[in-house]
Amino acid sequence: MNFEPETSAESISKHVPMRSVWLLQLYASEAYRRGVITDAAVDAADAELPLLLTTMLCEAVERRLTRELSVGFNRRTATLHRVRGKIDVYATQRHRLLDKGQIRCEFNELTSDHPVNRFLLHALHYAEKLIQPLDTTVATRCRRLARAFEAAGVPSVPSTAEPTGRLSPADAHPTAVASLLLNLYVPRSGLGPHAFARAAVTETYLRALFERALLGIYRYHLAPLGWTVRGAKYVDWPINEATTAQLPRMLTDIMLTAPDGTEVIVDAKFASMATSNRTNSGYTLKSGHLYQIQSYVLSHSAALTEYSDFRPVAGVMVYADLGAPAAAFDTIQNFRMHNHDFVFGALDLTTRASKIRETALTMIQSLKHEPLALN
């Protein structure tokens, strides 16, 4: 919920660097949450994420091929010389099959035509075309693995949906990598190798992606340290009595609970952190965003107090920025107001992946908790 219109289109570059979008997609992915992709691998490949993911996909598929592929069942009806499955009595009697020593049966037949296998084969074909201009050796590897799948009876389907439902541990790893690779934004021809047009990646998509990426970073690094990390949650206004007033609903982006019980409300903004002051002589934090996070914190604290829960509540506003901040404007700013700690900070998406993670975690660490160790 915003208290003032966003002006991110003016405060952020007209074009978003491709690498920035890739990093956000990676941190928001299931592959990162599961630990399939480690921070060390991301840092090592920094600007060649498609090549890294393709290599990881090949390795995951090769390991999968060392074991029996996932199988499905096809329902078949056939005339056999022995009973298999369910007997079709009507067809058997009608065609006098018993006189010929035959019987009509309906049965399930094992097949490699399984949603997971089709999805992985689709990803291999896509990866081969994507990587061919960058690394012919890896492209050849993709082609060889695709042929192995086809030889095992997996049909090649041009457009295959990602498998849903519960996956086996053996399938979860390659499927997570394949999903990230297929969803990775690749620049259109004519736009240059380092940029996406705003028409291809909308502001709405970037805001949602930034929120999911931030949630992914906190889940990966904070959950093992005893923190509880949750996504969006509604916060009620601390009204004194029932009312028919049409108050806007407050929806947080991320909710964190520290091991000591402190509640931390995190709001993500894909916008510039600084704005010009009234006299245009300097920069300040955006007043609308300050009012917003203050309302979240005070309302949530009031709700806890109503149930005799007096845990501390803090607020963190995280901005996505592209490039250097305004002169003499700190990228992380802390203050205490109404006995609540607040942190405003900006993540420079044009810098190294490790720097983005460290800044995001430093903002939480600055709330006077124990130092956070990066995994």
C-alpha positions as CSV (number, residue, x, y, z in Angstrom):
1,M,0.0,0.0,0.0
2,N,1.4,3.3,-1.0
3,F,0.7,6.8,0.5
4,E,2.0,8.7,-2.5
5,P,2.4,7.9,-6.2
6,E,5.5,6.1,-7.2
7,T,7.9,8.0,-9.5
8,S,10.3,5.1,-10.1
9,A,10.2,5.6,-13.8
10,E,11.9,8.9,-13.4
11,S,14.3,8.0,-10.6
12,I,15.5,4.7,-12.1
13,S,17.3,4.3,-15.4
14,K,15.1,4.1,-18.5
15,H,16.6,0.6,-19.2
16,V,17.2,-2.0,-16.6
17,P,20.6,-3.9,-16.9
18,M,20.0,-7.5,-18.0
19,R,22.3,-8.8,-15.2
20,S,20.2,-7.0,-12.6
21,V,17.0,-8.7,-13.8
22,W,18.9,-12.1,-13.9
23,L,20.0,-11.7,-10.3
24,L,16.5,-10.8,-9.1
25,Q,15.1,-13.8,-10.9
26,L,17.7,-16.0,-9.4
27,Y,17.2,-14.9,-5.8
28,A,13.4,-15.2,-6.3
29,S,13.6,-18.7,-7.7
30,E,12.8,-22.1,-6.2
31,A,16.3,-23.2,-7.2
32,Y,17.9,-20.6,-4.8
33,R,15.4,-21.4,-2.0
34,R,16.3,-25.1,-2.2
35,G,20.0,-24.4,-2.2
36,V,20.4,-25.9,-5.7
37,I,22.3,-22.7,-6.6
38,T,24.8,-21.4,-4.0
39,D,26.0,-17.9,-3.5
40,A,29.5,-19.0,-4.4
41,A,28.4,-20.3,-7.8
42,V,26.5,-17.0,-8.5
43,D,29.5,-14.9,-7.5
44,A,31.9,-17.0,-9.7
45,A,29.7,-16.7,-12.8
46,D,28.5,-13.2,-11.9
47,A,27.6,-11.9,-15.5
48,E,27.2,-15.3,-17.3
49,L,24.2,-16.6,-15.5
50,P,22.6,-18.3,-18.5
51,L,25.8,-20.3,-19.1
52,L,26.0,-21.2,-15.4
53,L,22.3,-22.4,-15.4
54,T,22.8,-24.4,-18.6
55,T,25.8,-26.2,-17.1
56,M,24.0,-26.9,-13.9
57,L,21.0,-28.2,-15.9
58,C,23.3,-30.6,-17.8
59,E,24.9,-31.8,-14.6
60,A,21.5,-32.4,-12.9
61,V,20.2,-34.2,-15.9
62,E,23.3,-36.4,-16.2
63,R,22.9,-37.4,-12.6
64,R,19.2,-38.1,-13.2
65,L,20.0,-40.4,-16.1
66,T,22.2,-42.6,-13.9
67,R,19.0,-43.6,-12.2
68,E,15.7,-44.7,-13.8
69,L,13.7,-41.8,-15.1
70,S,10.3,-41.0,-13.6
71,V,7.6,-43.1,-15.2
72,G,3.9,-42.6,-15.9
73,F,1.1,-44.9,-16.9
74,N,-0.7,-45.2,-20.1
75,R,-4.1,-46.9,-20.2
76,R,-4.1,-49.5,-23.0
77,T,-6.5,-52.0,-24.4
78,A,-5.1,-55.0,-26.3
79,T,-5.8,-58.6,-27.3
80,L,-3.3,-60.8,-25.5
81,H,-2.5,-64.5,-25.0
82,R,-2.5,-64.1,-21.2
83,V,-4.5,-62.1,-18.7
84,R,-3.1,-58.6,-17.9
85,G,-4.9,-56.1,-15.9
86,K,-8.7,-56.1,-16.3
87,I,-10.5,-58.5,-18.6
88,D,-12.9,-56.9,-21.2
89,V,-15.5,-59.7,-21.0
90,Y,-17.8,-58.2,-23.6
91,A,-15.2,-57.8,-26.3
92,T,-13.7,-61.2,-25.5
93,Q,-17.1,-62.9,-25.9
94,R,-18.2,-60.9,-28.9
95,H,-15.2,-61.8,-30.9
96,R,-15.0,-65.4,-29.6
97,L,-11.3,-64.7,-28.6
98,L,-11.2,-67.6,-26.1
99,D,-11.7,-70.0,-29.1
100,K,-8.4,-68.6,-30.5
101,G,-6.6,-68.7,-27.2
102,Q,-6.8,-65.0,-26.8
103,I,-8.3,-62.5,-24.4
104,R,-9.1,-58.8,-24.5
105,C,-7.6,-56.8,-21.5
106,E,-7.4,-53.3,-20.2
107,F,-4.1,-52.5,-18.4
108,N,-1.7,-49.8,-17.4
109,E,1.6,-49.6,-19.2
110,L,4.7,-48.0,-17.9
111,T,6.1,-45.1,-20.0
112,S,8.8,-42.5,-19.8
113,D,6.2,-40.0,-21.2
114,H,6.1,-38.2,-17.8
115,P,5.5,-34.4,-17.2
116,V,8.9,-34.0,-15.5
117,N,10.8,-35.8,-18.4
118,R,8.9,-33.7,-21.0
119,F,9.8,-30.5,-19.1
120,L,13.5,-31.4,-18.8
121,L,13.6,-32.3,-22.5
122,H,12.0,-29.0,-23.4
123,A,14.6,-27.2,-21.2
124,L,17.5,-29.0,-22.9
125,H,16.3,-28.0,-26.4
126,Y,15.8,-24.4,-25.3
127,A,19.2,-24.3,-23.6
128,E,20.9,-25.7,-26.7
129,K,19.6,-22.8,-28.8
130,L,20.3,-20.2,-26.1
131,I,23.9,-21.2,-25.5
132,Q,25.0,-22.1,-29.0
133,P,26.4,-18.6,-29.7
134,L,28.2,-18.5,-26.4
135,D,29.7,-22.0,-25.9
136,T,29.4,-24.7,-28.6
137,T,30.7,-27.4,-26.2
138,V,27.9,-26.9,-23.7
139,A,25.4,-26.7,-26.5
140,T,26.6,-30.1,-27.8
141,R,26.3,-31.5,-24.3
142,C,22.6,-30.3,-24.2
143,R,21.9,-31.9,-27.6
144,R,23.5,-35.2,-26.5
145,L,21.4,-35.3,-23.3
146,A,18.2,-34.4,-25.3
147,R,18.8,-37.4,-27.6
148,A,19.3,-39.7,-24.6
149,F,15.8,-38.6,-23.3
150,E,14.2,-39.1,-26.7
151,A,15.9,-42.6,-27.0
152,A,14.3,-43.4,-23.6
153,G,10.8,-42.7,-25.1
154,V,10.3,-39.1,-23.9
155,P,8.4,-37.2,-26.6
156,S,9.5,-33.7,-27.6
157,V,6.7,-31.2,-27.1
158,P,7.3,-27.6,-28.2
159,S,5.6,-26.0,-25.3
160,T,5.6,-27.9,-22.0
161,A,4.2,-26.6,-18.7
162,E,6.2,-26.8,-15.5
163,P,5.2,-29.9,-13.5
164,T,3.0,-29.1,-10.5
165,G,2.4,-31.0,-7.3
166,R,4.8,-32.9,-5.2
167,L,8.0,-33.9,-6.9
168,S,10.5,-36.6,-5.8
169,P,13.8,-35.4,-4.5
170,A,15.5,-36.7,-7.6
171,D,13.2,-34.6,-9.8
172,A,13.1,-31.5,-7.7
173,H,16.7,-30.5,-8.3
174,P,16.8,-30.5,-12.2
175,T,13.2,-29.2,-12.4
176,A,14.1,-26.1,-10.3
177,V,17.1,-25.3,-12.5
178,A,15.2,-25.9,-15.7
179,S,12.4,-23.6,-14.5
180,L,14.8,-20.8,-13.7
181,L,16.5,-21.1,-17.0
182,L,13.3,-21.2,-19.0
183,N,11.9,-18.1,-17.2
184,L,15.2,-16.2,-17.4
185,Y,14.7,-13.0,-19.5
186,V,16.8,-13.0,-22.6
187,P,17.2,-9.7,-24.6
188,R,15.5,-9.3,-27.9
189,S,17.6,-8.7,-30.9
190,G,18.3,-5.1,-31.6
191,L,18.3,-4.0,-28.0
192,G,22.0,-4.6,-27.4
193,P,23.5,-7.2,-25.1
194,H,23.1,-5.4,-21.8
195,A,19.6,-3.9,-21.6
196,F,15.9,-4.7,-21.6
197,A,13.3,-2.3,-22.9
198,R,10.7,-1.2,-20.4
199,A,8.1,-2.6,-22.8
200,A,9.6,-6.1,-22.2
201,V,10.0,-5.8,-18.4
202,T,7.2,-3.7,-16.9
203,E,7.5,-1.6,-13.8
204,T,4.8,-3.8,-12.1
205,Y,6.8,-6.9,-12.9
206,L,10.0,-5.4,-11.6
207,R,8.5,-4.4,-8.3
208,A,7.0,-7.8,-7.7
209,L,10.2,-9.5,-8.7
210,F,12.3,-7.3,-6.4
211,E,10.0,-8.3,-3.5
212,R,10.3,-12.0,-4.2
213,A,14.1,-11.7,-4.6
214,L,14.4,-10.0,-1.2
215,L,12.2,-12.6,0.3
216,G,14.4,-15.3,-1.2
217,I,17.6,-13.8,0.2
218,Y,16.1,-13.5,3.7
219,R,14.7,-17.1,3.6
220,Y,18.1,-18.5,2.5
221,H,20.2,-16.7,5.0
222,L,18.0,-16.0,8.0
223,A,15.9,-19.1,8.3
224,P,18.9,-21.3,9.2
225,L,19.8,-18.8,12.0
226,G,16.5,-19.3,13.7
227,W,14.5,-16.5,12.1
228,T,11.0,-16.9,10.9
229,V,10.6,-15.5,7.4
230,R,7.1,-15.0,5.9
231,G,5.7,-13.2,2.9
232,A,3.0,-10.7,2.6
233,K,0.6,-10.2,5.6
234,Y,-2.3,-7.8,6.3
235,V,-2.0,-5.4,9.2
236,D,-5.1,-3.9,10.7
237,W,-5.5,-0.3,11.7
238,P,-5.7,0.2,15.5
239,I,-9.2,1.7,15.4
240,N,-10.9,2.4,18.8
241,E,-14.4,1.3,17.8
242,A,-16.3,-0.2,15.0
243,T,-16.6,2.1,12.0
244,T,-18.0,2.1,8.5
245,A,-15.2,4.2,7.1
246,Q,-13.5,2.7,4.1
247,L,-10.0,2.5,5.3
248,P,-7.3,1.2,2.9
249,R,-5.9,-2.2,3.9
250,M,-2.3,-2.4,4.9
251,L,-0.3,-5.2,3.3
252,T,3.3,-5.8,4.2
253,D,5.8,-7.3,1.8
254,I,7.9,-9.4,4.2
255,M,7.5,-10.2,7.9
256,L,10.6,-11.4,9.9
257,T,10.7,-12.7,13.5
258,A,14.1,-12.7,15.1
259,P,15.2,-15.5,17.5
260,D,14.7,-13.0,20.4
261,G,11.0,-12.4,19.3
262,T,11.5,-9.0,17.6
263,E,9.1,-8.5,14.7
264,V,10.6,-6.8,11.7
265,I,8.3,-5.5,8.9
266,V,10.1,-5.1,5.6
267,D,8.8,-3.2,2.7
268,A,10.4,-3.3,-0.8
269,K,10.5,-0.4,-3.2
270,F,11.8,-0.6,-6.8
271,A,12.5,3.1,-6.7
272,S,15.1,5.7,-5.7
273,M,15.6,6.1,-2.0
274,A,16.3,9.9,-2.1
275,T,14.1,12.8,-3.1
276,S,14.8,16.5,-3.3
277,N,13.9,18.6,-0.3
278,R,11.5,21.6,-0.5
279,T,14.2,24.1,-1.3
280,N,16.0,21.7,-3.8
281,S,19.2,22.3,-1.8
282,G,19.6,18.7,-0.7
283,Y,18.0,15.3,-0.4
284,T,15.7,13.6,2.1
285,L,13.9,10.3,2.6
286,K,10.5,10.2,0.9
287,S,7.9,11.3,3.3
288,G,5.2,9.0,1.9
289,H,7.3,6.0,2.4
290,L,8.2,7.1,5.9
291,Y,4.6,7.5,6.8
292,Q,3.8,4.1,5.3
293,I,6.4,2.1,7.3
294,Q,5.6,4.0,10.4
295,S,1.9,3.1,10.1
296,Y,2.8,-0.5,9.6
297,V,5.0,-0.6,12.7
298,L,2.7,1.3,15.0
299,S,-0.4,-0.6,13.9
300,H,1.3,-4.0,14.3
301,S,2.7,-3.0,17.7
302,A,-0.7,-1.9,18.8
303,A,-2.2,-5.2,17.7
304,L,0.4,-7.2,19.7
305,T,0.0,-5.0,22.8
306,E,-3.8,-5.7,22.7
307,Y,-3.0,-9.3,23.4
308,S,-0.4,-8.5,26.1
309,D,2.4,-9.2,23.7
310,F,5.1,-6.5,24.2
311,R,7.7,-7.6,21.7
312,P,9.7,-5.0,19.9
313,V,8.6,-4.1,16.4
314,A,10.9,-2.6,13.8
315,G,10.5,-1.3,10.3
316,V,12.9,-1.7,7.3
317,M,12.4,0.0,3.9
318,V,14.5,-1.5,1.2
319,Y,15.0,0.3,-2.1
320,A,16.3,-1.1,-5.4
321,D,18.7,1.4,-7.0
322,L,20.7,1.5,-10.2
323,G,24.0,3.3,-9.9
324,A,25.5,5.7,-7.4
325,P,23.2,7.3,-4.8
326,A,22.8,11.1,-4.5
327,A,25.8,12.9,-3.3
328,A,26.2,13.0,0.5
329,F,23.3,10.6,1.0
330,D,24.0,7.5,3.0
331,T,22.7,4.3,1.4
332,I,21.8,2.9,4.9
333,Q,20.1,5.2,7.4
334,N,18.9,4.3,10.9
335,F,16.8,6.1,13.4
336,R,14.5,5.4,16.4
337,M,11.0,6.9,16.6
338,H,8.2,6.2,19.1
339,N,10.6,3.6,20.7
340,H,10.8,1.7,17.4
341,D,13.9,1.1,15.3
342,F,13.7,2.0,11.6
343,V,16.2,1.4,8.8
344,F,16.1,2.8,5.3
345,G,18.5,1.4,2.8
346,A,19.2,1.0,-1.0
347,L,20.6,-2.0,-2.8
348,D,22.6,-1.1,-5.9
349,L,21.6,-3.7,-8.4
350,T,24.4,-2.8,-10.7
351,T,27.1,-4.0,-8.3
352,R,28.3,-7.5,-7.5
353,A,25.8,-10.2,-6.3
354,S,27.7,-10.6,-3.1
355,K,27.5,-6.9,-2.3
356,I,23.7,-7.0,-2.9
357,R,23.3,-9.8,-0.4
358,E,25.6,-8.3,2.2
359,T,23.7,-4.9,2.0
360,A,20.3,-6.6,2.4
361,L,21.5,-8.5,5.5
362,T,23.4,-5.5,6.9
363,M,20.2,-3.6,7.0
364,I,18.7,-6.3,9.3
365,Q,21.8,-6.6,11.3
366,S,21.8,-2.8,12.0
367,L,18.7,-3.4,14.1
368,K,21.1,-4.2,17.0
369,H,20.9,-8.0,16.6
370,E,23.8,-10.3,16.6
371,P,26.0,-10.2,13.4
372,L,24.5,-12.3,10.6
373,A,26.8,-14.9,9.1
374,L,26.6,-15.4,5.3
375,N,26.1,-19.0,4.2
